[in-house]
Amino acid sequence: MSEKPISKGKRSVVITGASRGIGRALAHLHAAHGFDVLAVARNFKDFPHHPNITCLPLDLTWSDAIPKIIGCLNATARPFERLINNAGIQVELDLTRDVGDETPALIDREIALNLTLPIHLSHAMVPLMARPGGTIVNVTSLTSRQPKSSAPVYSATKAGLASFTSALRHQLAPLGIRVVEAVPPLVDTDMTLGRGSGKLSAEAMAQAIYDGIAAQRRIIAPGLSRPVLLLNRLLPELVAKILAKS
Ligand SMILES: NC(=O)c1ccc[n+]([C@@H]2O[C@H](COP(=O)([O-])OP(=O)(O)OC[C@H]3O[C@@H](n4cnc5c(N)ncnc54)[C@H](OP(=O)(O)O)[C@@H]3O)[C@@H](O)[C@H]2O)c1
């Protein structure tokens, strides 16, 4: 873990959920391109060291998470060029059965990480971002368009995040801050362990996000995401049937 402060004058990015999976690949890709990276997640135990990456171990569902991130940024360089709201969890939940004492807390936690946090963090980061030139990326999911019945809360949070992304894009356009939605297909990470085949690698997903920002895309949808999004616009009921079987 590096404790080096982010240095003035360099390109900089804050990435949530950066210890594993897509977030970790994004952190290393940005670092390799010379960005100073503030990587946030709970556990960086096996995280490969990179001199451009500052790791901030933090549970993003805790109420002090945003003040801690902003405090860390205030002590370093600004304006910030990028915020990537990537952290997420997916809880399989059957609301007809999961009625244990812990279920409401599980639901609250999933909403807090996947939806509440990116909204509050975006709000808190806007004053610190480059204008023009800043970019906020929100990582959603195809479940934002077609909910997955085994993960109803996850799907709802991703639909909410997609909607927030569209609204924020309009609000921030006059400031020259772009707001981008990244919609991964099935990506080979801990989240999808034991599920599906033909998955995109986390590195390929990270590269698609990096290239999509450079190409000024509003929606970054690599691999199968692009045809699914297109077909969903034309024939949503057909896509629902296909996804229900997958
Ligand atoms: N993989 C896919 O196929 C897929 C498809 C569509 C969308 N997505 C979305 O892509 C994003 C990244 O997913 P992924 O597949 O890379 O997942 P992942 O491998 O499970 O990684 C999730 C990241 O979030 C962090 N995280 C989880 N709970 C946290 C908490 N309470 N506080 C701080 N950090 C926390 C984890 O770090 P710690 O455990 O160290 O905290 C980890 O860095 C998510 O938003 C996911 O919904 C993924």
Ligand as a Chemical Component Dictionary entry (heavy atoms), coordinates in Angstrom:
data_LIG
# 
_chem_comp.id                   LIG 
_chem_comp.type                 NON-POLYMER 
_chem_comp.pdbx_formal_charge   0 
_chem_comp.three_letter_code    LIG 
# 
loop_
_chem_comp_atom.comp_id 
_chem_comp_atom.atom_id 
_chem_comp_atom.alt_atom_id 
_chem_comp_atom.type_symbol 
_chem_comp_atom.charge 
_chem_comp_atom.model_Cartn_x 
_chem_comp_atom.model_Cartn_y 
_chem_comp_atom.model_Cartn_z 
_chem_comp_atom.pdbx_ordinal 
LIG N1  N1  N 0  -18.476 -8.429 -13.110 1  
LIG C1  C1  C 0  -19.529 -8.224 -13.899 2  
LIG O1  O1  O 0  -19.879 -9.075 -14.731 3  
LIG C2  C2  C 0  -20.310 -6.943 -13.819 4  
LIG C3  C3  C 0  -21.384 -6.789 -14.720 5  
LIG C4  C4  C 0  -22.126 -5.614 -14.655 6  
LIG C5  C5  C 0  -21.787 -4.621 -13.749 7  
LIG N2  N2  N 1  -20.731 -4.813 -12.892 8  
LIG C6  C6  C 0  -20.430 -3.728 -11.962 9  
LIG O2  O2  O 0  -19.061 -3.409 -12.063 10 
LIG C7  C7  C 0  -18.593 -2.905 -10.808 11 
LIG C8  C8  C 0  -17.340 -3.656 -10.399 12 
LIG O3  O3  O 0  -17.669 -5.027 -10.271 13 
LIG P1  P1  P 0  -16.591 -6.200 -10.199 14 
LIG O4  O4  O 0  -17.131 -7.301 -11.024 15 
LIG O5  O5  O -1 -15.224 -5.678 -10.452 16 
LIG O6  O6  O 0  -16.780 -6.622 -8.668  17 
LIG P2  P2  P 0  -15.756 -7.247 -7.611  18 
LIG O7  O7  O 0  -14.641 -7.947 -8.281  19 
LIG O8  O8  O 0  -16.612 -8.002 -6.659  20 
LIG O9  O9  O 0  -15.152 -5.952 -6.906  21 
LIG C9  C9  C 0  -15.971 -5.110 -6.139  22 
LIG C10 C10 C 0  -15.128 -3.993 -5.573  23 
LIG O10 O10 O 0  -15.966 -3.214 -4.691  24 
LIG C11 C11 C 0  -15.321 -3.116 -3.416  25 
LIG N3  N3  N 0  -16.293 -3.067 -2.332  26 
LIG C12 C12 C 0  -17.269 -3.955 -2.029  27 
LIG N4  N4  N 0  -17.914 -3.577 -0.911  28 
LIG C13 C13 C 0  -17.321 -2.427 -0.500  29 
LIG C14 C14 C 0  -17.525 -1.554 0.606   30 
LIG N5  N5  N 0  -18.490 -1.772 1.516   31 
LIG N6  N6  N 0  -16.725 -0.470 0.736   32 
LIG C15 C15 C 0  -15.734 -0.236 -0.173  33 
LIG N7  N7  N 0  -15.506 -1.017 -1.241  34 
LIG C16 C16 C 0  -16.288 -2.101 -1.391  35 
LIG C17 C17 C 0  -14.471 -4.386 -3.321  36 
LIG O11 O11 O 0  -13.376 -4.191 -2.453  37 
LIG P3  P3  P 0  -13.275 -4.700 -0.931  38 
LIG O12 O12 O 0  -13.961 -6.023 -0.840  39 
LIG O13 O13 O 0  -11.805 -4.733 -0.679  40 
LIG O14 O14 O 0  -13.965 -3.638 -0.142  41 
LIG C18 C18 C 0  -13.959 -4.501 -4.748  42 
LIG O15 O15 O 0  -12.843 -3.668 -4.936  43 
LIG C19 C19 C 0  -19.762 -3.079 -9.829  44 
LIG O16 O16 O 0  -20.445 -1.864 -9.679  45 
LIG C20 C20 C 0  -20.648 -4.094 -10.515 46 
LIG O17 O17 O 0  -22.002 -3.973 -10.128 47 
LIG C21 C21 C 0  -19.997 -5.939 -12.913 48 
# 
loop_
_chem_comp_bond.comp_id 
_chem_comp_bond.atom_id_1 
_chem_comp_bond.atom_id_2 
_chem_comp_bond.value_order 
_chem_comp_bond.pdbx_ordinal 
LIG N1  C1  SING 1  
LIG C1  O1  DOUB 2  
LIG C1  C2  SING 3  
LIG C2  C3  SING 4  
LIG C2  C21 DOUB 5  
LIG C3  C4  DOUB 6  
LIG C4  C5  SING 7  
LIG C5  N2  DOUB 8  
LIG N2  C6  SING 9  
LIG N2  C21 SING 10 
LIG C6  O2  SING 11 
LIG C6  C20 SING 12 
LIG O2  C7  SING 13 
LIG C7  C8  SING 14 
LIG C7  C19 SING 15 
LIG C8  O3  SING 16 
LIG O3  P1  SING 17 
LIG P1  O4  DOUB 18 
LIG P1  O5  SING 19 
LIG P1  O6  SING 20 
LIG O6  P2  SING 21 
LIG P2  O7  DOUB 22 
LIG P2  O8  SING 23 
LIG P2  O9  SING 24 
LIG O9  C9  SING 25 
LIG C9  C10 SING 26 
LIG C10 O10 SING 27 
LIG C10 C18 SING 28 
LIG O10 C11 SING 29 
LIG C11 N3  SING 30 
LIG C11 C17 SING 31 
LIG N3  C12 SING 32 
LIG N3  C16 SING 33 
LIG C12 N4  DOUB 34 
LIG N4  C13 SING 35 
LIG C13 C14 SING 36 
LIG C13 C16 DOUB 37 
LIG C14 N5  SING 38 
LIG C14 N6  DOUB 39 
LIG N6  C15 SING 40 
LIG C15 N7  DOUB 41 
LIG N7  C16 SING 42 
LIG C17 O11 SING 43 
LIG C17 C18 SING 44 
LIG O11 P3  SING 45 
LIG P3  O12 DOUB 46 
LIG P3  O13 SING 47 
LIG P3  O14 SING 48 
LIG C18 O15 SING 49 
LIG C19 O16 SING 50 
LIG C19 C20 SING 51 
LIG C20 O17 SING 52 
# 
